[in-house]
């Protein structure tokens, strides 16, 4: 959709949920119930940003795009795809 939009041409658009999550919390969600993956706690340097939020408001304004898949469901779908490969 963005590739065919003149308004999006040359613009940076974020695609995310608009919710904050830490690296450790994301890793814990990915590793949940998995015997093959072990979560290793990430220790943040003082100068490192501990959380990020992907603001999709510009993508919504320019393209009418909004997230449709909750994070946990997206992780489950990705794990299923990886297993099928």
C-alpha positions as MATLAB code, in Angstrom:
seq = 'XXXXXXXXXXXXXXXXXXXXXXXXXXXXXXXXXXXXXXXXXXXXXXXXXXXXXXXXXXXXXXXXXXXXXXXXXXXXXXXXXXXXX';
ca = [
       0.000    0.000    0.000;
       2.770    2.464    0.916;
       4.647    1.700   -2.308;
       1.717    3.009   -4.360;
       1.003    6.124   -2.289;
       2.357    9.455   -3.542;
       1.851   10.927   -0.061;
       3.984    8.149    1.492;
       6.785    8.535   -1.079;
      10.002    9.429    0.761;
       8.298    9.323    4.158;
       9.134    7.144    7.159;
       6.063    5.275    8.387;
       5.996    3.086   11.488;
       3.948   -0.095   11.616;
       3.425   -1.206   15.203;
       0.889   -1.447   17.983;
       1.423    1.900   19.652;
       2.050    0.116   22.962;
       5.329    0.133   24.864;
       7.192   -3.051   25.754;
      10.644   -3.669   27.139;
      13.192   -5.898   25.427;
      12.992   -8.295   28.384;
       9.188   -8.468   28.336;
       9.173   -9.096   24.578;
      11.808  -11.823   24.945;
       9.792  -13.438   27.746;
       6.678  -13.491   25.533;
       8.619  -15.075   22.676;
      10.234  -17.692   24.944;
       7.038  -18.519   26.833;
       6.236  -22.254   26.748;
       9.221  -22.994   24.514;
      11.733  -25.637   25.515;
      13.992  -24.743   22.593;
      14.490  -21.076   23.485;
      15.943  -19.845   26.756;
      15.345  -16.263   27.804;
      18.509  -14.454   28.826;
      17.849  -11.307   30.844;
      18.992   -8.190   28.996;
      20.769   -5.716   31.252;
      20.263   -2.195   29.951;
      23.173    0.179   29.863;
      22.391    3.467   31.556;
      22.583    5.228   28.182;
      20.248    2.733   26.494;
      16.552    3.406   26.007;
      14.730    0.768   28.094;
      11.413    0.892   26.178;
      10.277    1.937   22.747;
       6.832    2.683   21.371;
       6.132    2.390   17.666;
       3.742    5.266   16.898;
       1.675    4.334   13.852;
      -0.378    7.577   13.770;
       1.402    8.827   10.630;
       0.727    5.526    8.820;
      -2.914    5.836    9.861;
      -3.126    9.419    8.600;
      -1.258    8.811    5.319;
      -2.439    5.298    4.441;
      -5.415    4.614    6.689;
      -3.354    1.758    8.195;
      -3.994    0.419   11.697;
      -2.670   -2.712   13.424;
      -5.037   -5.684   13.253;
      -3.103   -8.368   15.133;
      -2.374   -8.162   18.875;
       1.273   -8.748   19.848;
       0.733  -12.143   21.491;
      -1.275  -13.409   18.500;
       1.439  -12.134   16.124;
       4.104  -13.993   18.103;
       2.013  -17.185   17.953;
       1.539  -16.793   14.191;
       5.273  -16.215   13.675;
       6.168  -19.288   15.763;
       3.751  -21.369   13.689;
       5.274  -20.093   10.464;
       8.815  -20.825   11.707;
       7.822  -24.383   12.671;
       6.335  -24.961    9.218;
       9.554  -23.977    7.432;
];
